[in-house]
Amino acid sequence: MKALKVGNLTATTPIVQRGMGVGISLSGLASAVANEGGIGVISAAGLGILYNEYSHDYSEAGIWGMRREIRKAREASKGIIGVNIMVALTHFPELVRTAIEEKADIIFAGAGLPLNLPSYLTEGATTKLAPIVSSARAAKLICTKWYSEYRYIPDAIVVEGPKAGGHLGFKREQVEDENFSLEAILPQVVAEVKRFAQKHNCTIPIIAGGGVYSGEDIYRILSLGVDAVQMGTRFVTTEECDASETFKQTYIDSSKEDVRIIQSPVGLPGRAIGNGFLDKVADGLCRPKKCAFNCLKTCDFEKTPYCIMLALYNAYKGRMEHGYAFSGANAWKCDKIVSVKELME
């Protein structure tokens, strides 16, 4: 495998660990992946609830948590540390500015189109910007917008297929449609990005994820003309993953039939491991009485079937009766806890 180069950054192993919230990928997992030559990624989602002892103001606590996690990762690793910040987050601008101030190596932005992401860069900023897309159309739109408005070219582009865990950039009916599989959309995105790169005499590395589980998968996806793979699910069942042991065991205990598509309050379909909590959601028994966090732009607590922030936080803490685990399509294949070093080797 060739090293992944993103500007002046070099990941000797072309594996990007996907950002997973709430609390699943923090400094512990990110630094471990970075130490093995990959790109470790801290998720910004839910930092406000994880650091509520610092402040009862969700936004303020989230910003403080972002600083703390980046610094902790830096103390534990000299490798590449990125952050994943969902466009759908209410405090997206503040989190982006904080990540840039703390000199995070890369910002990965998805769950919406990050059309104005370059506007947050300050003079002398070193942070690279990588949008997450699910189609050639989205890649073209972002590339064109960033260049025309900011004279900025994406430092990398992540393509996520419908087998990914968490929020998916597809309509529900597209998730199982082979015409929208990662293998189907990748050549389209690669061709679109190469056209743009050639026009502007530059190179834009492409990272592909969604259902990438084994070494065989990595080889197969890299052969489709991309520069690296993104993996999330596989890193959950590692010793260094920041989630509770109960959360990790949920993956190990799951069957193929347990992994299901749900509708998220973010406004996108998502993939998760089914459990009693999600059954209650389906029966309308988990409706929130108020909004405690104001964490998502797209969430109306009077209409949402449950509070996703609280559900994911409970899952992170191991309280699965009050939450659930997002996962990729291959979560059921996980059968043991290993170290990040062992997994990447």
N, C-alpha and C positions, 0 to 999 in steps of 0.2 A: 504493500500500500504506500502511496506517495503521501508526503506531509501535506497538511492543509495550510495554505498561506492566505491570510486576510490582511492585506496591506503589509505592514512591517511585522505582523504577528505570525508565528509559525507554530502550529500544533503538529508534533511529530506523529501522532496517531490521529487519523482523520475521523474522529468521533466527537460529536457535540452532544453533551448530555442535555436533554430537554429540561427547561424550567418547569417545575411542577409545584403548584400551590394546592392547598394552603399548608406551608411548612414542610412539604415533602422534600424539596431540594433547597436547602439553605447552605450556609458556609461549610458545613461538615461534608456533605456529598460533593459540592462544587470543588472544594479544595482537593479532595481525594482524586477526582477525575482529572483535574489539572495536573496533579502530581504524576499521573501516569501518561502525560503527553496529550490528553484530549482537551476539550474546552469545557470547563465546569460552569454551570449556570445556576444562579440564585433566582428564585421566583419572588417577585414583588407582591404577588397576590396574598392578602391576609396578614402582611407584616404589622398592620395597625392593631390587629387583635392579638398577635403573638407578643407584641411589645406594649400592651395596654398598661403595664405597671409603670412605664415611663410617663405616659400621659393617657388620660381618659378621652382625649380628642383623637379620633381614629386616624385622621390625616396626619396629625403631628407625630403620633406614635409610629405610623408607617414610614415616615421620612427618617425618623431617628433609627428605626429598625433597619432601613436600607443602608444607612451609613455604617451601622454596627456590623451587619452581615458582610458587607464588602471588606471592611477592615479586618474582621476575623478570618475571612478567606485569604486575604493578603498575608496575614501573619502565619498561616498554615501552608501556604504554597507560593512558589515563584512562577507558577504556570499561568495560563490564560483564564481569567475569571470574567464571565459575562453575567448579565442580568436579563430576565425575561419580564417585560412590563406590558400587560394587556392594554390595548387601546380602549377597551370598554371600562377600565377602571376610572372612577370619578376623579381621582387625583393623579391621573396620568402625567400631566405637565410637571407637577412638583416632583414626582418620582423620577422622571427623566432628567430633570435638572440636577437632582441630588446624585444620581448615578454618574452624570458627567463631571460634577464637582469632585466626586470621590475617585474619578479616573477609572471607572469600570472599563475593562478592555472592549467589550462589545455590548450593545443593547439589542436584544431580539424583541421585536414588537409584532404582535398578532392579535387575534380576537377583535378584528376590525382593521381597516386600512390606515396605516400610520402615514397619512399623506403630508403632514406638516412636521414630521420628526426632525428633519435637519434644521428647522427654525430654532431649536433649543440649543444648538451647538454654540459655544462661546469661543472667542479668539484664543487660539492655543490649545483648544480641546483635543484630546488624543483618543477619545472614545469612538469606536467604529459603530456603524449603524447597519443592522440587518433586518429587513422586513420579513415577515412570515406570510406566505401566500399559498393558495390552493388551486391556482389556475394561471395560465399564460396571460389571460386578460388582466388579472390583478397585478402580475409582475410588470406588464407593459405600462399600466396606468401609473404605478408607483415610480418606475424608472423615468417616465416622461415628465410626471409632475415634479419630482425632486430636481431634475435637471433644469426644467424650464423656470421653476420658481426660485431655486436655491443654487443652481449650478453645482449640484451635489449628485454623485453617482453612488448607489448602494455599495457598501464595502463587501457584502455577501447577501445572498438571498436564500431563505429557507423555504423549501417546498414540502408541505405536509399533506399526505394522502389520507383517505378516509378510515384507515385502520389505526390511526393514532388514538391516544387516550385523551380524556378531557374534552375541551371544546373543539368542534370540527367546523371548518369553513365550507361546509356543504349543506345543501338542503337534505332533509331527512331521506327523501326518495333516492338521492344520489349516493348515499353511503354504501349501499349494497350493489350499486350499478357498476359493472366492470368497466364501463366507458369513463368512469371517474376514478378508477384505481390509480395508485401511485405510478404503476408501470405505464398506464395510459396517459396520464397528464405530464409526466416528467419530460418526455421528448418534446412536447409542445413548449414547456417552460424553458428548457435548455435552448431550443431554437430561437425563441423570442429574446432571451437574455443575450445570446451570442450576437444576434443582429444588432441589438442596442450597443453592446460592448465594442463590436467592430466599427460601428458608426462613430464612436467616441474614442477609438484607439485605446481601449483599456481592457482589463480582465475583471470579471465579476465571478467569484467562486460560488458554486451552487451546492447547497446542503440539502439532502433529502431524508425525510422521516415519515413514520407512520407504518407500524407493523414490522419494522426492522428488528429482528430478534437474535439471529444467529450469525456466526461468521459467514455462513453460506449466503445469508440475506445481504450482509454487507458487501460481499463480492459481487452479487447479482446487481445490486443497486448502483454500485460504483461503475459497473460495466455499462450503465446507461448514460454515461457522460457527465456524471456529477463529481464533485471534488471531495465530498465527505458525506457521512450519514449522521442523522440525529436519532438518538435513542433515549426513551424515557422509561418505559415499563421495566426494561431489564435492570435498570439501576435501583428500582424500588427494593428488590430483595437483596440488598447489599448491607453489610454491617455498618457502613458509613452513611447510609440514607438517613435523613433527619426525622423520618416518621417513627411512630411508636412500633414496637414489635408486633402488636396486635394488628396494626394496619398492614404490615408486611405479610403476616400470616394469612390475611384475607386473600392475598394473591395466591399463596401456596395452596390454600384450601379450595380455591375456586375451580369450577369445571368450565368447559367451553360454553355450555348452555347458560352459565351464570353471567357471562359478559353480554351486556345489552346496551341499546341506544336509548337515551333519555332526552327529554327537552329541558334545557337549563334556563334559569331566570336571566342569564346573559342574553338570551334570544337566539341561541344556537343549539343545534343538537350536540350531545356529548356521549362519550362511551364510558360506562362504569360497570362495576361488579354489582349485580342485583342483590338486594338483601331486604330484611323486614322494613327498614326505614323507607326505602323506595316504594315498597308495597303500600305503606301508609300514605306516601305522597300521592300515589295513583288513586287512592281512595279519598283524597282531599282532607286528610287528617293532620296535616302539618303546616297549615297556613299561619304565617307570622301575624302577630297582633300589632306590631309596630316595626319601624326600620331603625335598628340600633347602630348601623354603621355608615349608611349612605355610601356604599363601596362601589356600586356599579351605575353607570349612566343609564343603562337599559332596563333597570329593575324597578318596577312599581310594586311596592310591598302590598298594596291593596288587591293586586291581581295575581301576584306570584304564588305558586303552590307551596313554597317553602323558602327559608332564608339559606341561600347557598353558602354564604360565608360561615354561618354557624354550623351548618352540616359538614362542611369540609374541615373546619377547625375541630369539631368533635371527632371526626375520623382520624385526623392527625394525632389526636391525643389517645386514640384507641377506643373511644366510646361509640362503637359501630351501631349500637341501637338508636343513636341519635344522629347518624350521619352515614356516609357511604364513601367508597374509594373509586375515584376515576382510574381508568386503566386503558391500555391499548388492547387490541384484539387478541394478542397472544399472551395475556396475563396468566391464563390457565396453564401455560407451559412451565411456569416458574415452579421449581420443586424444592429449592433449598436456599438458605442464606449464605452468600459468599462475600469475600472482600472485593472492593473495587479493583484492586490489583489483580486478583485471581480472575475476575470476570473479564477484564480488558486483555489480559494475556491469552 
